[in-house]
Amino acid sequence: MKAMLCTHYGLPEEMKLGELPDPKPGKGQVLVQVKACGVNFPDVLMIQDKYQFKPALPFAPGGEIAGLVKEVGEGVTNVKPGDRVCVSVGNSGMAELALADARRVIKIPDSLSFDVASSFIVTYGTSWHALKDRAKLKAGEHLVVLGAAGGVGLSAVEIGAAMGAKVVAGASTQEKVDLAKKHGAVGGFVYPGLPLSRDQQKAMSDKIKELTGGQGADVLYDPVGDDYAEPALRAMNWEGRYLVIGFAAGQIPKIPLNLTLLKGCDVLGVFWGASTMRDPKHAQESLLELTRWIAEGKLHPHVSARFPLARGNEAIRMLMDRKAMGKVVVTVD
């Protein structure tokens, strides 16, 4: 089978289209004929050997896929060949065929396109876990989302709005803020590029407070990190919840812990991938609920760019350069 291969750790341009043996499903596994593969920030890190999970070289990146069941292994009864499915696989998605744990596979309705089905599991799963399980977001609360037009950011905007929160979107350009507003944000602001001066950090904190009626964020969703973290934390409401999602801006921030004391706020780590392994039943129930919300029109995953398999490395580069708005998908014919 054809696959977009990372043969050595490096930049997206160093990857190449190659051949791998067709996989065979073992006990409890499903072989999926891949139709679409969603691209996520862990793919950027994984090909550079900067991620927590390190697949053996060579490997195909791509952590979530949608397609048709081609074959099932021993003991698999929840799906059969020909079923339309989506599933989180961790990596190996940028290929014509991919193996999946049958317990993670979700059937999708005919009304859900493969590109959309491949683009919601990681981002919307992360945001669902963050807002429902970790922050316990309540209707009427102010939710501030940084990186609000990226994959996870836009999913947080949509889920937060669907839960009844007043969502404020922060992004690097007005175009990105406008996109977040189309997906449910009631307000937004543009933050400056890195590095931020002390005056710029203070201005960012003041803007967040202004857009939340002077009280600050009840929940702050941060997939960006770097110099944006401290001013965001300074703009928390009393007993607010600061969600650590990731560090797309490049640097893991060092923040003064006295701010958590002064704000009486919580800093909550969000690691959706690990949570699915610890409680797969709950994760599956959450994804099924998300699938229903998408089918009912409550959520609208935004696919902004599509690349064929032979250009899968360009899709990763787009995320690496922070040019993506919503999701980027690799399609497989």
N, C-alpha and C positions, 0 to 999 in steps of 0.2 A: 504494500500500500504506500501511497505518497504521504509525506508528512513534512511540515516545516520544522527543521531540526536545529536545536542548539547542540553543536558538537563540542564546543568548548565555551567557557564562560567569557562573556564580553558584551559588545553592543549589538543592537538588533541587526545592523547591517552585516554582521558577521555570520548570521544564521543563513541557512540555505535549504531549498526544497530537496528532499532526498527520499530514499526508500527504506522502509522497515518491513520485517515479516508481518504478515497478517496475524493479529492476535487471536487466540482461542479462549472462549469463556470457560473458567473453572467453576467449581462448586459455588453457588450463590452469586455468580457474576452474569452480567448481560453484555453482549457485544452490540454496540450501536453503530449504525451507518450514519456518520456525522453529516448533517446538513448545514449547521451553523455553529460557530464557537464564539462565545463572548470573551472579550479581552478585558483584563483587570490589572490594577497596579501590581499585585503580586507577580504577574508575568514579567513586568519590568525588572523587579528585584531578583526573580528566580534565575533569569538568564545571566545575571551578573554575580551569582552566588552570594546574594545579600538577603536571602529569605530564610525563614525558620526551617522550612522543609526543603531538602536538597535531593531531588531525583537524580538517579545515576545517568551519566552521560553515555551516549547521546539521548536526548529526550525532546519531545514536542511540548512546548508550553500550551497553555489554554486550559483554564480550570472549570469551565462550564460549557455544556454542549446541548444541542437539541438535534433530533434526527429520528430514524426508524430503527426499531429493534430488528437486528439481523439474525441473532441466535441467542439462546439462553443456556446457561449451565445447569448442572444438576441441582435439583431442589428449588428452582425458581418457578413460582406460580403466580406472581403478581402482574407479570407482563408476558406477552407472547410475540413471536416474530410478526412484523408488520405494524405493531403499535407505534403511535407517535408519542415520543417521550422527551423529557429534558432531565438533566442530572448534573450534579456537581462531581467532578472527577479529580480535582486538585491540579493535575497537569495531564498532558497527552491529548488535549482536545483539538489541536491544530493538525488533524490527520483525517484520512478517509474513514478510518475505523478506530473505535476507542472502547476499552473495557470499563465497565462501571459496576459498583456494588449494587446489587438488586434492591437492597433496602433503601437506597437513596433515589431510585428512579421514580419519576412522577409522570403519569400519563397526562397528555395535554389535549384539549379539545381541538377539533378541526378549525375552529374560528381563530385559534392562536397561531400566528405565523412562526416558522422555525427561528427567524432572526430575533424576534421579540422573546420567544421562549428561551433562547440561549443567552439572553441579556439581562435577566432579572434575578437569577438565583443568588449569586454572590453579593451583588449590590443591595438588592431589596432584602435579602436574607440578613445581611449585616445590619441594615437600618432597622428592620423589624426587631431583631434581637436587641439592638442598642436602645431603641425608643420604648419598646414594650417591656422587655425583660430587665434591662439594666436601669434605665432612667425612670421607668413607670410614668411616662408622660401622661398628663391629664388634659382634658379639653379646657380651653381657655388660657393655658399657660403660654408663655413666650418661648418659642424654640428658635434659637439662632443657629444657622447652618453656615459654616465656612466651606469654601470650595463647592458652592451650591449648584454649579452647573456641571460638575464632574459626575461620574457614574454613581458613586455612593452618595454624594451630596444631593443630587437631584432626586434620588430615591428617598432620602430623608425628608426633603421638602414635600414630596407627594404623600408619603405615609404620615408625616406630621400633620399636614393639612387635613387628610382623611380622618385623623384621630381628633380633630377639632382644635388643634393648637393654632396660635397666631405665629406664623412662620416669618422670620426675617432672614433674607438671603445675603450672604457676603461672598463676593467673587472678585476676580482680578480685572474684569472689564464690564462695562455697562451692558454689552451684548449678552454676557453670561447672566447678569442680574435679571435682565429682561426675560431670558428663557426661564429662570427660576420662578419669576412672577407668573408666567403662563402656566406653570405647573403647581400653583397654589400659594406662593409666597405673597404676603400682604405688604411687605416693604423690603428694601434692600439697600446695600451700599457697596461701593467699590473700594477695595483696599489697595494700597500702593505696593509696588514691587519691592523685592528684597535688595539690600537689608533695610530695615525700618529704623529710623532715628527715634529718639525718645519722644520728640514732638509728634511724630507720625503715630507712634504707639498710643500716646495719650489721645490723639484725635480719633483713632479707631475705637478706643474704649468709650469716649464721649458719644460717638455716633451710635454705638450699640445701645447705650443707655437712652439716648434720645428716641431711637426707634422702638424701644420697649417701654415707652411711657415714663422714663426716668428710673425705673426699678432695676433694669438689667435683665439678663437672660435667666429664665427658670431652668432651661436645659440648653447647653451649648454643645453642638455636634462639630467636632474638629478632626477632619481627615488630613489637615495641612501641616500643622505643627510649626516649627522654626520660630521666627520672630513674631508670628501672629498669636502664639499661644498665650504669652503673658498678658498682652492687652485684652485678650478675650476673657481670661480668667479674672482680670480686674473689673470686668463688666458683668460679673455674675450677680444675680439676686441672692438675698439671704436664703440659705439652704437650697441653693441651686445645685444642679448636677452637670458636671463637666465631663463629656464623653470623649475619651481618647480613642480615635479610630485609626489613625495612621499619620504618616509624616511625608506627604507628597511633595512638600516644598524642599525636602532634602535633608534637613537636620532635625535630630531629636532635641526638643527644647529643654532647657534647664530653668525651672520656674521656682520662685521663692515660696516656700511652703507656708510662710506667714499669711499669705493671701487666703489660703483655705481656712485658716483660723479666723481672720477678719470677716470673711464672707459666710462662715459657718457652712461651707459648701463641700460637696463630695467630688472627688476625681475618680471616675469609673473607667476602667479598662474594658475595651470591647474587642474580643477575639472570637469572631463568629465561627471560624473554622474549627478551633479547639472545642467550642461549645457543642458543635454538631457531633463530634466524636464522643463527648462525655454524655450527651443526652440525645441520641439519634431519633428517638421517638418524638420528642418535643420539636426537634428541628424539622422533621417530616411534616408534623401537624402545622407548623408555622408556614412552610412552603406551600402546602395544600391550600391554606387560607389565603395566601398571597395570590396563588393561581386563580382562586375564585374572585378575589377583588379585581384582578386584571380582566378576567372574563366578563365581570359585571360592569366594567368601565369606571371603577373607582380609582384605578391607577392606570397610568399611560406611560410605560417605559419608552424612553426616547432614544432611538437608534440614529445617531448623527452621521455615521460613516460605515461603509461596508467595503471590505477588501477580499479579493479571491485568495485561496490558499497560498498560491505562489507569491503573494505579496503580504503574507501574514506578518513578516518582520516590520513592514511599514506601519501596520496597525499598532504594534507595540511601540514603535518610535513616536507615533502620534500621542500616545499616553505619556511617554517619557518626556516629551516636550510640553506637556500640559495644554495641548491644543484641542483635546476632545471635549465635546459638550454632550452630556448624556453618555450613551454607550457606543463603543466601536465593536463591530462584529466581523469575523472572518467567515465567509461563505465557502462551502465545499460542494462542488458539483459531482 
